[in-house]
Amino acid sequence: MKSSLIALALVATTAATTALVLPEATAQSTTAASPQAAPPPQMVTGLPDFTNLVERVGPGVVNIESTIGVRNAQRTQGPPLPDDMPEFFRRFFGPGGPGEGVPGMPQGPGGRHGVSMGSGFVISSDGYVLTNHHVVDGADEVKVTFSDRREFPAKVVGSDAQSDVALLKIDARGLPALRIGDSRTLKPGQWAVAIGSPFGLDQSVTAGIISAVGRANPYAAQRYVPFIQTDVAINRGNSGGPLLNTRGEVVGINSQIFSNSGGYMGVSFAIPSEVVMNVVEQLKTTGEVRRGQIGVQVQGITTEQARGFGLPDTRGALVADVLPGSPAQKAGIERGDVIRAVDGNPINVSSDLPPIIGAMAPGTRTTVTIWREGRTRDLALTLSRLEEATASAAPTRPSPSPARSSNPLGLVGQPLSDRERSRLGLEPGEGVAIARVEGLAARQAGLQPGDVVLSVGRTDVGTPAELDRELGKVRAGQTVMLLVRDANGGTQYRAVTPRVDADQ
């Protein structure tokens, strides 16, 4: 290593010497031959100083301490802390360890009983405080501590798991409240600041930039939150603290991180202030959050799926299922439709749809733009109330079936009994179970025995003969869309492209 450094230094010295002895005439001719273009304008100047912001905003950021008894521990069960955690942190957090964490982070032994730590901030001078739902979930007691060491017991006014927002109230007046900013104005590349209590270290300040907005987090349960992604350092204990713009306004609540190690890795997620304040108003008024729904199950669109459906591009949310009696069904939305816009707001990817619909109150009348069979249509509907209930079904057991398939995809179908259809939530005469998958393309598409094919393209199938008939129309190299319901009750389109006859 030392010799390499010396060699580099020698090369640099030689190059510098050569430049110094360049003949003047040669230098002038070179300059004349290649005139320098005007430099581009400076796009970034200087570095920000956050000291004034922190001094003004810091007093309104608080530490949240939740005491979770054994009776509530099962509700917040998590994996144990690693045995090699430094002794300093074991003493600092007490016997339960740092129970608070970003979802998916380690918790105290035996679950989150003990003391859970997080962050929060004051939103009104009369004692309303915001934090994350997961910070206070299952807590028997909640304590709020200010930077000046004042402590107050807090009451949980309301908490919403779907947005991961909790509203607390303490008995105090004249508190330093933070201003709420408009998260809709955020753009990637803007500076952002977080203040909180990572690992219980109060009033810690970190800064970074907005990495993305409107981000769907596939690892989170919050389907109705268009997350703000940042590279601001967020760690255990930062949860519930404010994400601030350079004006010192709250534009989000720090909620989650993406991590393979349990620590910060440069990808953090915050709940936008627009979502937060909608939840706050509902919690204050009714103590709960009501969301609208149209009653569809949607999925993203791949290039292969777009080709199979004859779509012009991959934009939109592909409707895989429509709930019976839902606003979508009443409005005429069908399986295979692609939702492209809601009230004129474009739906570019399927994850755009839930936050837009979920932000509307039940009873709201809206217009959904769909793409069907080569043209767009506007359908008016009235939202119903979202009920977070999911059903699962036991897998369909394959029964004796033909020795070989008789269709290009190599799918061997078997009929479903009325009882099996009822268990899967299907209508009478709907669906064909897959007994065996012989085709390579079908296997690569994820089809497996026990799945139920509901339709081929937009044509429903209810018997093995109907399945074979529709699949028999598929030519080698042609992409076909199969609507499949799996053993967990999930419905999704699968694109399958048989390559050659030998594919089976």
MARGUBA-103156 format. One record per residue (C-alpha): x, y, z. Coordinates in steps of 0.02 Angstrom, whole numbers, padded with zeros to 5 digits, always signed. Example, Ala and Ser with C-alpha at 12.3 -4.5 7.8 and 13.67 -1.06 7.14 Angstrom:
<recs>
+00615-00225+00390/+00684-00053+00357/
</recs>
This chain:
<recs>
+00000+00000+00000/+00142+00121+00046/+00233+00090-00119/+00071+00120-00217/+00048+00287-00133/+00226+00338-00176/+00202+00288-00358/+00045+00392-00372/+00134+00540-00296/+00275+00524-00423/+00155+00517-00569/+00066+00672-00506/+00231+00765-00486/+00288+00719-00660/+00124+00776-00736/+00135+00941-00643/+00314+00969-00703/+00265+00932-00882/+00126+01060-00873/+00247+01190-00806/+00374+01173-00947/+00245+01177-01088/+00307+01303-01218/+00214+01466-01216/+00176+01461-01403/+00104+01287-01390/-00004+01340-01243/-00068+01491-01338/-00108+01390-01494/-00199+01261-01391/-00304+01395-01309/-00346+01475-01475/-00393+01309-01553/-00513+01259-01413/-00602+01410-01341/-00681+01375-01173/-00872+01375-01167/-00958+01478-01034/-00977+01374-00874/-01155+01319-00831/-01245+01414-00693/-01218+01353-00515/-01368+01250-00460/-01316+01222-00279/-01230+01354-00175/-01168+01339+00002/-01224+01220+00138/-01371+01251+00255/-01350+01295+00438/-01491+01218+00541/-01446+01294+00709/-01582+01427+00706/-01713+01300+00653/-01666+01180+00791/-01667+01316+00924/-01842+01369+00876/-01919+01199+00844/-01826+01091+00971/-01929+01141+01125/-02086+01071+01043/-02010+00899+01011/-02040+00774+01151/-01989+00602+01209/-02129+00473+01221/-02115+00335+01350/-02246+00197+01348/-02265+00067+01485/-02332-00094+01414/-02389-00223+01539/-02383-00411+01516/-02570-00415+01484/-02543-00314+01325/-02378-00392+01273/-02455-00518+01153/-02531-00379+01049/-02359-00307+01013/-02257-00466+01011/-02087-00449+00926/-01924-00545+00909/-01801-00536+01054/-01654-00418+01063/-01487-00489+01006/-01382-00560+01147/-01232-00456+01098/-01316-00286+01128/-01191-00171+01215/-01211-00161+01405/-01227+00029+01394/-01391+00012+01300/-01455-00123+01417/-01428-00007+01566/-01494+00145+01474/-01659+00066+01423/-01689-00043+01574/-01733-00228+01587/-01853-00226+01439/-01726-00155+01319/-01770-00024+01191/-01944-00091+01159/-01992+00046+01038/-01939+00029+00861/-01979+00048+00681/-02095-00094+00628/-01992-00250+00604/-01857-00195+00725/-01807-00301+00876/-01912-00287+01033/-01891-00331+01215/-01878-00512+01273/-02047-00597+01274/-02129-00456+01174/-02147-00270+01203/-02186-00278+01387/-02082-00155+01487/-02040+00021+01430/-02057+00075+01249/-01974+00235+01189/-02011+00348+01043/-02027+00530+00992/-02168+00653+00965/-02207+00837+00946/-02331+00966+01005/-02460+01026+00879/-02560+01145+00991/-02519+01252+01142/-02659+01171+01242/-02577+01000+01249/-02608+00897+01091/-02458+00791+01044/-02428+00679+00893/-02329+00518+00882/-02337+00349+00793/-02472+00222+00827/-02340+00087+00849/-02254+00188+00985/-02406+00185+01101/-02496+00029+01039/-02549-00077+01187/-02479+00045+01316/-02551+00048+01492/-02467+00216+01528/-02392+00350+01418/-02274+00487+01478/-02219+00641+01381/-02052+00723+01425/-01996+00894+01360/-01818+00951+01330/-01825+01054+01491/-01860+00890+01587/-02043+00927+01622/-02145+00766+01622/-02331+00743+01593/-02443+00590+01592/-02531+00577+01424/-02700+00512+01370/-02717+00426+01202/-02858+00522+01117/-02856+00405+00968/-02738+00296+00869/-02747+00235+00689/-02646+00083+00637/-02679+00109+00451/-02590+00277+00450/-02477+00240+00600/-02532+00403+00683/-02578+00426+00867/-02649+00583+00948/-02607+00613+01131/-02668+00744+01255/-02576+00811+01406/-02642+00931+01538/-02536+01085+01502/-02552+01259+01428/-02437+01378+01336/-02338+01240+01254/-02219+01273+01107/-02318+01204+00960/-02238+01163+00792/-02307+01235+00632/-02381+01112+00507/-02319+01129+00328/-02390+01070+00162/-02316+00902+00114/-02392+00918-00060/-02258+01046-00106/-02112+00930-00070/-01994+00884-00210/-01851+00759-00217/-01686+00844-00179/-01753+00967-00049/-01671+00972+00122/-01759+00890+00269/-01721+00884+00455/-01772+00759+00589/-01770+00790+00776/-01803+00649+00898/-01737+00525+01024/-01643+00387+00933/-01594+00255+01061/-01667+00371+01193/-01540+00509+01156/-01656+00660+01170/-01654+00806+01048/-01542+00722+00920/-01539+00812+00753/-01508+00731+00583/-01525+00804+00409/-01533+00743+00230/-01638+00762+00076/-01807+00707+00012/-01771+00552-00091/-01946+00525-00161/-02128+00570-00129/-02287+00470-00147/-02189+00312-00112/-02282+00150-00081/-02188+00048+00048/-02215-00136+00004/-02149-00189+00175/-02274-00084+00272/-02454-00118+00324/-02502+00062+00284/-02578+00041+00110/-02663+00211+00120/-02506+00313+00152/-02406+00391+00008/-02243+00393+00106/-02107+00524+00097/-01941+00434+00071/-01785+00521+00139/-01603+00483+00173/-01615+00571+00342/-01538+00458+00474/-01683+00379+00570/-01654+00248+00705/-01749+00166+00846/-01827+00300+00952/-01845+00424+00808/-02017+00350+00772/-02154+00480+00794/-02036+00629+00782/-02058+00770+00655/-01985+00781+00481/-01957+00966+00448/-01928+01075+00297/-01803+01219+00301/-01940+01337+00365/-01955+01231+00521/-02127+01167+00469/-02180+00988+00498/-02201+00901+00331/-02209+00724+00400/-02195+00603+00545/-02045+00487+00542/-02115+00312+00545/-02012+00174+00468/-01845+00125+00395/-01791-00007+00272/-01653-00109+00350/-01569-00278+00334/-01467-00252+00491/-01593-00171+00609/-01504-00004+00594/-01509+00146+00478/-01463+00107+00297/-01508+00268+00207/-01692+00232+00169/-01818+00310+00289/-02004+00337+00272/-02114+00475+00343/-02303+00498+00343/-02349+00657+00247/-02422+00800+00349/-02573+00804+00233/-02617+00626+00286/-02574+00660+00468/-02687+00811+00489/-02833+00723+00405/-02815+00584+00534/-02796+00710+00677/-02959+00799+00635/-03054+00634+00629/-02977+00572+00792/-03023+00734+00878/-03200+00730+00814/-03249+00547+00822/-03103+00454+00900/-03084+00347+00745/-03036+00362+00563/-03160+00324+00425/-03098+00291+00249/-03188+00272+00086/-03178+00122-00028/-03239+00075-00201/-03226-00113-00173/-03094-00174-00293/-02936-00276-00280/-02802-00207-00395/-02628-00251-00453/-02487-00172-00550/-02463-00196-00736/-02307-00271-00813/-02256-00252-00994/-02307-00433-01027/-02476-00406-00946/-02504-00247-01047/-02468-00347-01204/-02587-00484-01150/-02729-00360-01123/-02687-00253-01273/-02654-00102-01163/-02566+00050-01236/-02446+00060-01088/-02421+00000-00909/-02503+00149-00823/-02647+00120-00704/-02716-00006-00580/-02776-00171-00653/-02939-00229-00572/-02916-00410-00520/-03077-00426-00419/-03236-00329-00383/-03326-00353-00217/-03509-00402-00234/-03625-00257-00193/-03480-00133-00189/-03485+00043-00264/-03371-00021-00403/-03491-00160-00450/-03641-00044-00446/-03549+00079-00558/-03508-00057-00686/-03323-00085-00653/-03270-00259-00707/-03122-00375-00687/-02992-00333-00816/-03031-00147-00816/-02885-00029-00787/-02916+00121-00673/-02820+00266-00750/-02883+00415-00649/-02992+00468-00502/-03074+00639-00518/-02946+00680-00650/-02798+00633-00539/-02691+00509-00637/-02660+00333-00572/-02488+00289-00638/-02458+00134-00532/-02579+00027-00433/-02512+00092-00266/-02574+00267-00312/-02756+00213-00295/-02777+00165-00110/-02710+00330-00037/-02821+00434-00152/-02979+00335-00114/-02936+00309+00070/-02917+00496+00097/-03099+00523+00048/-03242+00506+00171/-03374+00372+00148/-03520+00444+00050/-03409+00549-00062/-03462+00548-00244/-03317+00528-00364/-03278+00491-00546/-03167+00346-00594/-03089+00339-00767/-03061+00163-00831/-02985+00087-00987/-03081-00057-01063/-03065-00141-01232/-02973+00000-01318/-03059+00155-01248/-03081+00253-01087/-03244+00275-00992/-03293+00386-00846/-03397+00301-00712/-03477+00394-00566/-03491+00308-00398/-03517+00344-00213/-03387+00279-00091/-03437+00158+00046/-03346+00139+00211/-03188+00036+00212/-03200-00116+00324/-03030-00191+00359/-03081-00373+00353/-02987-00503+00254/-03038-00681+00224/-02928-00830+00191/-02972-01001+00130/-02893-01171+00146/-02805-01228-00013/-02905-01326-00140/-02847-01506-00141/-02816-01578-00314/-02921-01730-00356/-02894-01865-00488/-02876-01783-00657/-02837-01825-00840/-02666-01899-00872/-02614-01755-00988/-02671-01580-01021/-02759-01536-01183/-02713-01351-01195/-02555-01256-01247/-02517-01197-01068/-02511-01373-00997/-02642-01338-00863/-02744-01485-00801/-02909-01424-00730/-03029-01503-00608/-03207-01451-00562/-03248-01364-00399/-03389-01418-00285/-03517-01292-00224/-03442-01308-00050/-03267-01267-00113/-03333-01118-00209/-03423-01053-00055/-03265-01072+00049/-03166-00974-00081/-03298-00837-00092/-03345-00883-00271/-03513-00879-00357/-03598-01043-00409/-03520-01108-00569/-03368-00994-00554/-03188-01052-00571/-03087-01205-00615/-02959-01279-00496/-02785-01321-00560/-02743-01503-00526/-02575-01506-00613/-02459-01385-00704/-02364-01466-00848/-02314-01313-00950/-02149-01227-00913/-02218-01052-00951/-02364-01080-00832/-02245-01138-00694/-02134-00987-00723/-02287-00875-00707/-02313-00944-00531/-02463-01055-00564/-02473-01207-00451/-02593-01345-00404/-02732-01282-00291/-02747-01113-00379/-02915-01075-00458/-02929-00999-00632/-03077-00880-00639/-03058-00815-00816/-02951-00823-00971/-02933-00643-01028/-03106-00569-00999/-03197-00735-01024/-03254-00824-00866/-03226-01011-00850/-03317-01133-00736/-03272-01307-00797/-03112-01394-00857/-03189-01405-01031/-03216-01216-01036/-03038-01189-00977/-02968-01302-01113/-03077-01219-01245/-03019-01043-01204/-02836-01093-01184/-02847-01188-01347/-02863-01021-01436/-02691-00967-01374/-02551-00973-01502/-02366-00998-01464/-02288-00830-01423/-02457-00752-01381/-02475-00684-01205/-02634-00736-01117/-02701-00663-00954/-02766-00783-00823/-02865-00719-00674/-02814-00831-00529/-02872-00845-00349/-02743-00921-00234/-02762-01021-00073/-02760-00862+00033/-02908-00787-00058/-02802-00663-00156/-02852-00631-00337/-02724-00580-00467/-02697-00582-00654/-02552-00689-00714/-02475-00664-00885/-02422-00826-00972/-02335-00836-01141/-02315-01012-01211/-02156-01013-01313/-02164-01171-01422/-02260-01334-01425/-02114-01417-01333/-02149-01300-01188/-02265-01429-01111/
</recs>
